[in-house]
């Protein structure tokens, strides 16, 4: 084994943290993802920095918040000077063979030149696993950093728009055989007026929550879970090739997603909203013989957008930029004594016109037990949830005077974060 491992980063699109067989075995089966979790550490409190593709991905490859690198929607590129210090450039300069396969979407769908990676496969879920397998089977002298970036289960977007699924259809099922509605299917009392307005059906909006029947929501959930199983099968092929090529014990595997999906919770489909289903993502690290197997970390708050960069650099023995605001997860997966971990993570959002939104901005502070959300306009624009007692986010504590001190604490955390990172105060 080596102290300078190969690194395989497997990235899906629009996969919620709970869309794993090991978390929700009644609704889906994901042996490849479950195998990674069983062989490593799964962070149960991992969040994206922005529940939309390009901003979240821009965050991952820069280690900064989307607002810091100027990416607020799916049409923007990373601003200078941040583009010159992306993760691919840093790893390539350190001698890693950096390869990218599949979806890029910052904002181009396939990876263009100039990001430190060479492209082994364009945006194509049907060919991605084969290209990654070919890459793994090649002889090499240098360690590799391979990103396998899949589109699914993002095809739920096309399904919801009644469009053909680009990577193949999934079999529908009788409603009686579809998953039931989630316990938090209905919008909560005192929901933010802005969220309710964004959910309202209108032309060009991708959010259809107000127009689907209960049976249609059940079918939506069925298709979403089948799409997740579809991508799991492709991931399994890559992991099998890693084992058969003799590289498994020399390779750190990281698995995550750029953001989640509403999955019918609060009658929400797709993303952008700051409910748990959209912002909490799977995050697993596995390295046989080096990372303890079968650990579920339900204590530490992780940010895949901010922590991926320093974590990869830490395992690779590479010095990251000094101004990164994330932290390496290595001390946590090594089960080492660490200095005090962070007390909260932050996410941001904008319901932009390109997705049919009304321009609502939002910010989220997730602390150890509570979650504070503030939207930019409307009644009940502040939300406060006790996620220990109310994981479905159904009771907004911000409307109760007895929680005023707790509300003020979270307001202060958001204000301090906004000042430290140069964010606007909404």
C-alpha positions as CSV (number, residue, x, y, z in Angstrom):
1,X,0.0,0.0,0.0
2,X,1.0,3.6,-0.5
3,X,0.8,6.8,1.5
4,X,0.0,8.7,-1.7
5,X,-3.2,7.0,-2.8
6,X,-5.1,7.1,-6.1
7,X,-8.3,9.0,-5.6
8,X,-11.6,8.1,-7.2
9,X,-14.3,10.7,-6.8
10,X,-17.8,9.4,-7.8
11,X,-20.3,12.1,-8.1
12,X,-24.0,11.7,-8.9
13,X,-26.5,14.5,-9.6
14,X,-29.6,15.3,-7.6
15,X,-29.3,12.5,-5.0
16,X,-30.7,13.1,-1.6
17,X,-28.8,11.8,1.5
18,X,-31.7,9.4,2.2
19,X,-31.8,8.0,-1.3
20,X,-29.5,5.1,-0.3
21,X,-30.5,1.5,0.2
22,X,-28.7,1.4,3.5
23,X,-30.8,4.4,4.7
24,X,-34.1,3.5,3.1
25,X,-34.2,-0.2,2.3
26,X,-38.0,-0.3,1.9
27,X,-37.9,2.0,-1.2
28,X,-34.6,1.2,-3.0
29,X,-31.7,-1.1,-3.4
30,X,-28.2,0.4,-4.0
31,X,-25.6,-2.4,-3.4
32,X,-22.6,-0.4,-4.8
33,X,-23.3,2.7,-2.7
34,X,-24.1,0.6,0.3
35,X,-20.9,-1.4,-0.2
36,X,-18.9,1.9,0.0
37,X,-20.8,2.8,3.2
38,X,-20.2,-0.6,4.7
39,X,-16.5,-0.4,3.9
40,X,-15.9,3.2,5.1
41,X,-17.4,6.3,6.8
42,X,-20.7,7.7,5.8
43,X,-21.3,11.3,7.0
44,X,-25.0,11.6,7.9
45,X,-24.8,15.3,8.3
46,X,-23.3,16.4,5.0
47,X,-24.7,19.4,3.1
48,X,-24.2,21.0,-0.2
49,X,-23.4,24.7,-0.4
50,X,-26.1,25.4,-2.9
51,X,-29.0,23.1,-4.1
52,X,-28.4,23.6,-7.8
53,X,-25.9,22.0,-10.2
54,X,-23.4,24.6,-11.3
55,X,-23.1,26.6,-8.1
56,X,-22.6,23.4,-6.1
57,X,-20.0,22.0,-8.5
58,X,-18.2,25.3,-8.7
59,X,-17.9,25.2,-4.9
60,X,-16.5,21.7,-4.9
61,X,-13.7,22.4,-7.3
62,X,-12.7,25.7,-5.7
63,X,-13.4,25.0,-2.0
64,X,-15.3,28.3,-1.7
65,X,-18.9,29.4,-1.5
66,X,-20.7,29.9,-4.8
67,X,-21.1,33.6,-4.1
68,X,-17.4,34.0,-3.6
69,X,-16.6,32.6,-7.1
70,X,-19.5,34.3,-8.8
71,X,-21.7,31.3,-9.7
72,X,-25.3,31.8,-8.9
73,X,-27.1,29.7,-11.6
74,X,-26.4,27.1,-14.2
75,X,-25.3,29.6,-16.8
76,X,-22.3,31.2,-15.1
77,X,-18.5,30.4,-15.2
78,X,-16.1,30.6,-12.2
79,X,-14.7,34.1,-11.9
80,X,-11.1,34.9,-12.0
81,X,-8.8,34.5,-10.1
82,X,-10.5,31.4,-8.7
83,X,-10.5,29.5,-12.0
84,X,-6.7,29.3,-12.0
85,X,-6.5,27.5,-8.6
86,X,-9.2,24.9,-9.1
87,X,-8.6,21.5,-7.6
88,X,-7.6,19.9,-10.9
89,X,-4.8,22.4,-11.4
90,X,-3.5,21.8,-7.9
91,X,-3.6,18.0,-8.1
92,X,-2.0,18.0,-11.6
93,X,0.8,20.2,-10.4
94,X,1.5,17.8,-7.6
95,X,2.0,14.9,-10.1
96,X,-1.4,13.3,-10.2
97,X,-2.8,12.0,-13.4
98,X,-6.1,14.0,-13.4
99,X,-9.0,12.7,-15.5
100,X,-12.6,13.7,-15.7
101,X,-15.4,11.6,-17.1
102,X,-19.0,12.6,-17.5
103,X,-21.0,15.6,-16.4
104,X,-19.1,18.9,-15.7
105,X,-21.8,21.5,-15.8
106,X,-19.9,24.6,-14.7
107,X,-21.6,25.6,-17.0
108,X,-20.7,23.4,-20.0
109,X,-22.2,19.9,-19.8
110,X,-18.9,18.3,-20.9
111,X,-15.6,19.3,-19.5
112,X,-13.8,21.9,-21.6
113,X,-10.1,22.4,-21.6
114,X,-8.2,24.5,-19.0
115,X,-9.3,23.0,-15.7
116,X,-6.4,20.7,-14.9
117,X,-8.2,17.5,-16.0
118,X,-8.1,15.6,-19.3
119,X,-11.5,14.3,-20.5
120,X,-11.9,10.6,-20.8
121,X,-15.6,10.7,-21.4
122,X,-18.0,13.5,-22.3
123,X,-21.4,14.0,-20.7
124,X,-22.8,10.5,-21.3
125,X,-24.0,8.2,-18.5
126,X,-24.3,5.3,-21.0
127,X,-20.5,5.3,-21.8
128,X,-19.0,6.7,-18.6
129,X,-18.5,3.4,-16.7
130,X,-16.8,1.8,-19.7
131,X,-14.4,4.7,-20.1
132,X,-13.6,4.7,-16.4
133,X,-12.9,1.0,-16.6
134,X,-10.6,1.5,-19.5
135,X,-8.8,4.2,-17.6
136,X,-8.3,1.9,-14.5
137,X,-6.9,-0.9,-16.6
138,X,-4.1,1.2,-18.1
139,X,-0.6,0.8,-16.8
140,X,0.7,3.9,-15.0
141,X,3.6,5.4,-13.2
142,X,1.8,8.2,-11.3
143,X,-1.1,8.1,-8.9
144,X,-4.4,9.1,-10.5
145,X,-7.2,11.5,-9.5
146,X,-10.3,10.2,-11.4
147,X,-13.7,11.9,-11.3
148,X,-16.6,9.8,-12.5
149,X,-19.5,12.3,-12.7
150,X,-22.9,10.8,-13.5
151,X,-26.1,12.6,-14.5
152,X,-28.6,10.4,-12.8
153,X,-30.8,10.4,-10.8
154,X,-31.2,13.9,-12.4
155,X,-33.3,12.4,-15.2
156,X,-36.2,12.8,-12.8
157,X,-36.2,16.4,-14.1
158,X,-36.9,15.2,-17.7
159,X,-39.5,12.7,-16.4
160,X,-41.3,15.5,-14.5
161,X,-41.3,17.6,-17.7
162,X,-42.7,14.6,-19.6
163,X,-39.6,14.5,-21.8
164,X,-37.7,11.4,-22.9
165,X,-35.1,10.2,-20.4
166,X,-31.6,10.6,-22.1
167,X,-30.0,7.6,-20.5
168,X,-32.9,5.2,-20.9
169,X,-36.4,4.9,-19.5
170,X,-37.4,3.1,-16.2
171,X,-40.4,0.9,-15.9
172,X,-43.4,2.5,-14.3
173,X,-45.5,0.6,-11.8
174,X,-49.1,0.5,-10.7
175,X,-49.7,3.1,-8.1
176,X,-50.4,0.5,-5.4
177,X,-46.8,-0.8,-6.0
178,X,-45.3,2.7,-5.7
179,X,-43.7,4.1,-2.6
180,X,-46.1,5.9,-0.2
181,X,-46.0,9.6,0.3
182,X,-43.4,10.8,2.8
183,X,-44.6,11.8,6.4
184,X,-43.8,15.4,5.6
185,X,-45.7,15.4,2.3
186,X,-47.7,18.5,3.1
187,X,-46.2,22.0,3.4
188,X,-45.7,23.0,7.0
189,X,-47.7,25.6,8.9
190,X,-46.1,29.0,8.7
191,X,-44.1,28.0,5.6
192,X,-42.3,30.9,4.0
193,X,-44.6,32.8,1.6
194,X,-41.7,32.9,-0.9
195,X,-41.4,29.2,-0.9
196,X,-45.2,28.8,-1.5
197,X,-45.0,31.3,-4.3
198,X,-42.1,29.5,-6.0
199,X,-44.0,26.2,-5.8
200,X,-47.1,27.7,-7.6
201,X,-47.3,26.3,-11.1
202,X,-46.6,28.8,-13.9
203,X,-45.0,28.8,-17.4
204,X,-41.3,27.8,-17.6
205,X,-41.1,26.9,-13.9
206,X,-39.4,23.6,-13.1
207,X,-41.3,23.4,-9.9
208,X,-44.5,21.4,-10.3
209,X,-45.4,20.8,-6.6
210,X,-48.8,22.5,-6.8
211,X,-50.0,20.6,-9.8
212,X,-49.3,16.9,-9.1
213,X,-51.9,14.6,-7.5
214,X,-51.0,12.3,-4.7
215,X,-50.8,9.4,-7.1
216,X,-48.5,11.3,-9.4
217,X,-46.3,12.1,-6.5
218,X,-46.0,8.4,-5.6
219,X,-45.1,7.6,-9.2
220,X,-42.6,10.4,-9.1
221,X,-40.9,8.8,-6.1
222,X,-41.0,5.4,-7.8
223,X,-39.2,6.7,-10.8
224,X,-36.7,8.7,-8.7
225,X,-35.7,5.6,-6.8
226,X,-35.4,3.5,-10.0
227,X,-33.1,6.2,-11.5
228,X,-31.0,6.0,-8.4
229,X,-30.7,2.2,-8.7
230,X,-29.8,2.7,-12.4
231,X,-26.8,4.9,-11.6
232,X,-25.9,2.6,-8.7
233,X,-25.5,-0.3,-11.2
234,X,-23.0,1.8,-13.3
235,X,-21.1,2.7,-10.2
236,X,-20.9,-0.9,-9.2
237,X,-19.2,-1.7,-12.5
238,X,-16.5,0.9,-11.9
239,X,-15.9,-0.4,-8.3
240,X,-15.7,-4.0,-9.6
241,X,-13.0,-2.9,-12.1
242,X,-11.1,-1.2,-9.3
243,X,-11.0,-4.5,-7.4
244,X,-10.2,-6.7,-10.4
245,X,-7.3,-4.4,-11.4
246,X,-5.7,-4.7,-8.0
247,X,-6.1,-1.0,-7.2
248,X,-8.7,-1.1,-4.4
249,X,-6.2,-1.1,-1.5
250,X,-4.3,1.8,-3.1
251,X,-7.3,4.0,-3.8
252,X,-9.4,6.4,-1.7
253,X,-12.9,6.4,-3.0
254,X,-15.2,9.4,-2.2
255,X,-18.8,9.3,-3.1
256,X,-21.2,12.3,-3.0
257,X,-23.8,14.3,-5.0
258,X,-24.1,17.9,-6.0
259,X,-27.5,18.4,-4.3
260,X,-30.6,16.5,-3.5
261,X,-34.2,16.3,-4.7
262,X,-37.5,17.3,-3.0
263,X,-38.8,13.7,-3.4
264,X,-42.3,14.9,-2.7
265,X,-41.5,16.3,0.8
266,X,-43.6,19.5,1.3
267,X,-45.0,18.8,-2.2
268,X,-41.6,19.8,-3.6
269,X,-39.9,18.4,-6.7
270,X,-36.4,19.0,-7.8
271,X,-34.1,21.5,-6.0
272,X,-33.3,25.1,-5.0
273,X,-35.4,25.1,-1.9
274,X,-33.5,24.8,1.4
275,X,-35.5,21.9,2.9
276,X,-33.4,18.9,4.0
277,X,-34.2,16.7,1.0
278,X,-32.6,19.2,-1.3
279,X,-29.6,20.3,0.7
280,X,-28.5,17.2,2.6
281,X,-26.4,14.9,0.4
282,X,-24.7,11.5,0.7
283,X,-21.0,11.7,1.5
284,X,-18.9,8.5,1.9
285,X,-15.2,7.9,2.1
286,X,-13.8,4.4,1.7
287,X,-10.2,3.1,1.6
288,X,-9.8,-0.6,2.6
289,X,-7.2,-1.1,5.3
290,X,-6.9,2.6,5.9
291,X,-10.3,3.8,6.8
292,X,-12.3,2.0,9.5
293,X,-15.3,0.2,7.9
294,X,-19.0,0.6,8.7
295,X,-18.9,3.9,10.5
296,X,-21.9,6.3,10.4
297,X,-20.8,9.7,11.5
298,X,-24.0,11.4,12.7
299,X,-22.2,14.0,14.9
300,X,-20.0,16.2,12.7
301,X,-21.4,18.7,10.2
302,X,-19.7,18.4,6.8
303,X,-20.0,20.5,3.6
304,X,-19.1,18.6,0.5
305,X,-18.6,21.9,-1.4
306,X,-16.1,23.3,1.1
307,X,-14.5,20.1,2.6
308,X,-13.9,18.1,-0.6
309,X,-10.9,20.2,-1.7
310,X,-9.0,20.2,1.5
311,X,-9.8,16.5,2.2
312,X,-8.4,15.4,-1.2
313,X,-5.3,17.6,-0.7
314,X,-4.8,16.2,2.7
315,X,-4.9,12.5,1.6
316,X,-2.7,13.4,-1.5
317,X,-0.1,15.2,0.6
318,X,-0.8,18.4,-1.4
319,X,-0.7,21.9,0.2
320,X,-4.1,23.5,-0.5
321,X,-4.6,27.3,-0.8
322,X,-4.4,29.0,2.5
323,X,-7.7,30.9,2.2
324,X,-10.0,27.8,1.9
325,X,-12.8,28.0,4.4
326,X,-13.5,24.2,4.5
327,X,-11.8,21.6,6.5
328,X,-10.2,18.3,5.8
329,X,-12.4,15.3,6.8
330,X,-9.3,13.1,7.2
331,X,-9.0,13.5,11.0
332,X,-12.6,12.4,11.3
333,X,-12.3,9.3,9.1
334,X,-9.0,8.5,10.8
335,X,-10.9,8.6,14.1
336,X,-8.1,10.8,15.4
337,X,-8.3,13.2,18.3
338,X,-9.1,16.6,16.7
339,X,-9.4,20.1,17.7
340,X,-13.0,21.3,18.1
341,X,-15.0,20.8,14.9
342,X,-17.2,23.4,13.3
343,X,-20.5,24.3,15.0
344,X,-22.5,25.0,11.8
345,X,-22.6,24.9,8.0
346,X,-24.2,27.3,5.6
347,X,-26.0,26.9,2.3
348,X,-27.3,29.6,-0.1
349,X,-29.8,29.6,-3.0
350,X,-31.5,31.8,-5.6
351,X,-34.6,30.8,-7.5
352,X,-33.4,32.3,-10.8
353,X,-35.3,33.2,-13.9
354,X,-33.5,30.4,-15.9
355,X,-35.5,27.8,-13.9
356,X,-38.7,29.8,-13.9
357,X,-38.1,31.2,-10.4
358,X,-39.2,34.5,-9.0
359,X,-35.8,35.7,-7.9
360,X,-36.1,34.6,-4.3
361,X,-32.8,34.4,-2.4
362,X,-32.3,32.2,0.6
363,X,-29.7,31.3,3.3
364,X,-29.5,28.3,5.6
365,X,-27.6,27.8,8.9
366,X,-27.5,24.2,10.1
367,X,-26.2,24.1,13.7
368,X,-25.8,21.0,15.8
369,X,-29.5,20.5,16.5
370,X,-31.3,23.3,14.8
371,X,-31.8,24.7,11.3
372,X,-32.4,28.4,10.5
373,X,-33.5,29.5,7.1
374,X,-34.1,33.0,5.9
375,X,-35.6,34.0,2.5
376,X,-35.4,37.4,1.0
377,X,-39.1,38.4,1.0
378,X,-42.6,37.7,2.2
379,X,-44.4,36.5,5.3
380,X,-42.7,34.0,7.6
381,X,-39.4,34.5,5.7
382,X,-37.6,33.1,8.7
383,X,-37.8,29.4,9.5
384,X,-36.4,27.6,12.6
385,X,-36.6,23.9,13.0
386,X,-35.5,21.5,15.7
387,X,-34.2,18.7,13.5
388,X,-33.8,16.3,16.4
389,X,-37.5,16.5,17.4
390,X,-38.8,17.5,13.9
391,X,-36.6,16.0,11.1
392,X,-39.4,16.6,8.6
393,X,-39.4,20.3,9.2
394,X,-43.1,20.6,9.9
395,X,-43.0,23.0,13.0
396,X,-41.6,26.5,12.4
397,X,-40.3,27.6,15.8
398,X,-39.5,31.1,14.6
399,X,-43.1,32.2,15.2
400,X,-42.9,31.4,19.0
401,X,-41.5,34.0,21.4
402,X,-40.0,31.4,23.7
403,X,-37.5,30.6,21.0
404,X,-36.5,34.2,20.4
405,X,-33.0,33.8,22.0
406,X,-32.3,30.7,19.9
407,X,-33.5,32.6,16.8
408,X,-31.3,35.5,17.6
409,X,-28.3,33.2,18.0
410,X,-28.8,31.8,14.5
411,X,-29.3,35.3,13.1
412,X,-26.0,36.2,14.5
413,X,-24.3,33.1,13.0
414,X,-25.6,34.0,9.6
415,X,-24.6,37.7,9.9
416,X,-21.1,36.7,11.0
417,X,-20.8,34.2,8.1
418,X,-22.0,36.8,5.6
419,X,-19.4,39.3,6.8
420,X,-16.6,36.8,6.9
421,X,-17.3,35.5,3.3
422,X,-18.4,38.7,1.7
423,X,-22.0,37.6,1.2
424,X,-24.9,40.0,0.9
425,X,-27.3,40.1,3.9
426,X,-30.8,39.3,2.8
